Amino acid sequence: MSTLLRSRRSIRKSKSWSASSKNLEAASAHTHQWIEDAAETKIVPIMKFTKTMKGHLFGLLIWYEHPVPTAPFEGTDNKIKTLRRKAYGFRGREFFKRKICALHAARYALVG
């Protein structure tokens, strides 16, 4: 069996990024092993992905020390972007800042 085929199978059979390993060392070891296995496949898109993943590895693995979900931040960011699109009629920068601060307290969707 060729090494290319063998490494493809090992990547496919590899455990997914498991939330069951709760510590940073186990997650780091598993991730580094997956990156090595993926690089051995010689498949260009996978090799590009592993290069990207290596660049973001610190940010990906830091979740094991600080498991903070990003959904609230992304939701607030989306509300600010929507407000900015609607903000062409606002009087000034200070009024826009006040509207952003008011977004935090608002429990309604930005419609319109």
C-alpha positions as CSV (number, residue, x, y, z in Angstrom):
1,M,0.0,0.0,0.0
2,S,1.4,3.4,-0.9
3,T,2.3,5.9,1.8
4,L,-0.1,8.4,0.2
5,L,-3.1,6.0,0.5
6,R,-2.1,5.0,4.0
7,S,-1.8,8.6,5.2
8,R,-5.2,9.5,3.6
9,R,-6.8,6.7,5.6
10,S,-5.0,7.7,8.8
11,I,-6.4,11.3,8.4
12,R,-9.9,10.0,7.7
13,K,-9.7,7.6,10.7
14,S,-8.1,10.1,13.0
15,K,-10.2,11.3,15.9
16,S,-11.7,14.6,15.2
17,W,-10.8,17.7,17.3
18,S,-12.0,16.1,20.5
19,A,-13.6,18.2,23.2
20,S,-13.1,15.1,25.4
21,S,-9.4,15.9,25.8
22,K,-9.8,18.8,28.2
23,N,-6.1,19.7,28.6
24,L,-3.9,21.8,26.5
25,E,-1.0,19.3,26.2
26,A,-3.2,16.5,24.9
27,A,-4.9,18.8,22.4
28,S,-1.6,20.2,21.2
29,A,-0.1,16.7,20.8
30,H,-3.1,15.5,18.8
31,T,-3.2,18.6,16.6
32,H,0.5,18.4,15.8
33,Q,0.2,14.7,14.9
34,W,-2.8,15.5,12.7
35,I,-0.8,18.3,10.9
36,E,2.1,15.9,10.3
37,D,-0.3,13.2,8.9
38,A,-2.1,15.7,6.7
39,A,1.2,17.1,5.4
40,E,2.3,13.5,4.4
41,T,-0.7,13.2,2.0
42,K,0.8,15.6,-0.5
43,I,-2.6,16.8,-1.4
44,V,-2.2,20.5,-2.2
45,P,-5.5,21.9,-0.6
46,I,-4.8,19.9,2.6
47,M,-1.2,21.1,2.7
48,K,-2.4,24.7,2.3
49,F,-4.9,24.2,5.2
50,T,-2.1,22.8,7.4
51,K,0.0,25.8,6.7
52,T,-2.9,28.1,7.7
53,M,-3.6,26.0,10.7
54,K,0.0,26.3,11.9
55,G,-0.2,30.0,11.7
56,H,-3.4,30.1,13.9
57,L,-2.4,27.2,16.2
58,F,-1.9,29.4,19.2
59,G,-5.3,31.0,18.9
60,L,-7.0,27.6,18.4
61,L,-5.3,25.9,21.3
62,I,-5.7,28.8,23.8
63,W,-9.4,27.8,24.0
64,Y,-8.3,24.9,26.3
65,E,-7.0,27.4,28.8
66,H,-9.8,30.0,28.4
67,P,-13.0,28.3,27.0
68,V,-14.8,31.5,26.2
69,P,-17.4,31.3,23.4
70,T,-17.1,33.9,20.7
71,A,-20.8,34.0,19.8
72,P,-21.7,37.1,22.0
73,F,-18.8,39.1,20.5
74,E,-19.7,38.1,17.0
75,G,-23.4,39.1,17.6
76,T,-22.4,42.5,19.0
77,D,-20.0,43.0,16.1
78,N,-22.8,42.2,13.6
79,K,-25.1,44.7,15.4
80,I,-22.5,47.4,15.1
81,K,-21.9,46.7,11.4
82,T,-25.7,46.9,10.8
83,L,-25.9,50.1,12.8
84,R,-23.0,51.6,10.7
85,R,-24.8,50.8,7.5
86,K,-27.9,52.6,8.8
87,A,-25.8,55.5,10.3
88,Y,-25.5,57.7,7.3
89,G,-28.0,60.1,8.7
90,F,-26.4,60.4,12.2
91,R,-25.3,63.8,13.2
92,G,-21.8,63.0,14.4
93,R,-19.3,60.6,15.8
94,E,-20.4,61.1,19.4
95,F,-24.0,60.3,18.6
96,F,-22.8,57.1,16.8
97,K,-20.8,56.1,19.9
98,R,-23.9,56.6,22.1
99,K,-26.0,54.4,19.8
100,I,-23.3,51.7,20.0
101,C,-23.4,51.9,23.8
102,A,-27.2,51.7,23.7
103,L,-27.0,48.5,21.6
104,H,-25.6,46.6,24.5
105,A,-28.8,47.2,26.5
106,A,-31.1,46.6,23.6
107,R,-32.8,43.2,23.4
108,Y,-34.4,43.8,20.0
109,A,-33.2,43.0,16.5
110,L,-32.1,45.7,14.2
111,V,-34.7,45.7,11.5
112,G,-34.9,47.8,8.4
